[in-house]
Amino acid sequence: MARDGEHAWRRTTGLCHRRSGWAYVVLPADHDQLLVLQDAAAEVFDSLDEPRTADELLVSLSEGSGLAEDEVRPHLEAALAMLADAGVITAA
């Protein structure tokens, strides 16, 4: 994660999104299908109300969940990859 920890992530501009319970429903500007974010992906998306590095996200998610950073790291890495592939976050 060192590579991702060096730059900030942010939500992609032009998204329509709404929180629904424990999930986010997101419609990227250039897509026709909704994306439902749950679990780690929803937590990461929620944390990106302002740009943050992966390292900052790791600390925040670890503190918020009460889990060790080593337990959170694989979930964070998977969430960042999924969100970036889906086009809902980008490097700031």
HELIX and SHEET records of a PDB file:
HELIX    1   1 ALA A    2  GLY A    5  1                                   4    
HELIX    2   2 ASP A   39  SER A   47  1                                   9    
HELIX    3   3 ALA A   54  SER A   65  1                                  12    
HELIX    4   4 GLU A   69  ALA A   86  1                                  18    
SHEET    1   A 3 ARG A  52  THR A  53  0                                        
SHEET    2   A 3 ALA A   8  ARG A  11 -1                                        
SHEET    3   A 3 ILE A  89  ALA A  91 -1                                        
SHEET    1   B 3 CYS A  16  SER A  20  0                                        
SHEET    2   B 3 ALA A  23  LEU A  27 -1                                        
SHEET    3   B 3 LEU A  35  LEU A  37 -1                                        
END                                                                             
